[in-house]
Amino acid sequence: MTKFNTRLVHAPNPHDNNTGAVEVPIYKATTFAYPSVGSQVEYDYSRSGNPTRRAVEEQLADLEQGQQAFVFSSGMAAIHAALALFKAGDHLIIGDQIYGGTFRILHQFFQKWGLEITAVDTRDPAAIEAAIQPNTKAIYFEPVTNPLLHVTSIQQVATIAHQHALLMIVDNTFLSPYLLQPITLGADIVIHSATKYLAGHSDVSAGAVIARTPELAEQLYFVQNAIGSILSPEDAHELARGIKTLSLRLDRQIANAKRLINFLQQQPVVTIINYPGIPGQPGYEQLHQEATEAGAVFSFELDDQLVDAEAFVNHLKVFQIAVSLGAVESLVELPSKMSHAELSPAEQLAAGITPTLIRISVGIEDVTDLIEDIQQALAAAKK
Ligand SMILES: Cc1ncc(COP(=O)(O)O)c(C=O)c1O
């Protein structure tokens, strides 16, 4: 098999027709003609199958080492499709720090359809074991969480999942297949908000589900076709274009993240840094047994006596104040007031999200501009 970086640029079937086009065209057709009534055709209707979409699905299956991939109009649509595999009365164990939208769809949508849910700290195998019930069907978690970057070992969870014949579903949005390939470590289903690193430019909403087995692929295809929350051909093309530079972008983003953290570590006003990509941080050893790097999102806290965290964020000029992550531009946010604002102050504190916690998604800019920006904002926000 060719190496990962080559497979980013050369999708499995680059020539979908005989023109020699080096890019799969954007097929806008919603229907495809049959040569004659009743003949076998690969494509008949775009919701059921579209060549532009199919090309990026085949590439994602290849990159994640799965059997088949399916792309959707958003990460949440992908998560909805994966959760639609379960039925009323099934019980799911979920990570207690999963993305808020995933928590919301589980609690405010699937629970009313009869899905039962127990949230646990998936870093703790005993907590997972204790949550297993006779009707438990799956464990769903993020190996690196947002915004505190807790690390869960996929292999450790896989051991439990396999012992109890449970499906293991892993949201790999934060690391991407460049840094972590959960299926090779025992996951059955991998999910992406492809809006983030895979597309990478803050201009496409997309989601992906990758299945390990043909049986799961068949079920997921049924859901994709039945519900119809497909990715458009235009966005499938944008996603495919983003994927080509995934490793280039992440290499720069990770290098920038490490330089920023190195700078922050030298600032007396910085009290805590959450990033399992540097030695000595919680989760560092565990993460590096399974992933090559920790990605380019991190969070940190400022000494409230010395600096006003909100004023610091407001004074940043190169970093934009925004809730998403994984794109070429650096973004900053205050989880307590933005991405996690739906949690009450007590719930936030229980989750470890303090009012002064700042989350950064590092972009590909010149890192000296990022450091200077932080320097000036720290000075401006001094109490
Ligand atoms: C880890 C994770 N999973 C899923 C999602 C949902 O994806 P989307 O916003 O593309 O619907 C997000 C969005 O922030 C996310 O961070």
The ligand as a Gaussian input file, in Angstrom:
#p B3LYP/6-31G(d) Opt

LIG

0 1
 C      -15.821000      16.447000      18.000000
 C      -16.980000      16.944000      17.187000
 N      -17.832000      16.043000      16.678000
 C      -18.899000      16.444000      15.935000
 C      -19.149000      17.791000      15.694000
 C      -20.359000      18.189000      14.886000
 O      -19.976000      18.507000      13.583000
 P      -20.697000      19.594000      12.653000
 O      -20.572000      20.916000      13.342000
 O      -19.956000      19.506000      11.368000
 O      -22.122000      19.201000      12.513000
 C      -18.265000      18.746000      16.189000
 C      -18.500000      20.181000      15.942000
 O      -17.885000      21.046000      16.519000
 C      -17.149000      18.311000      16.965000
 O      -16.274000      19.191000      17.487000

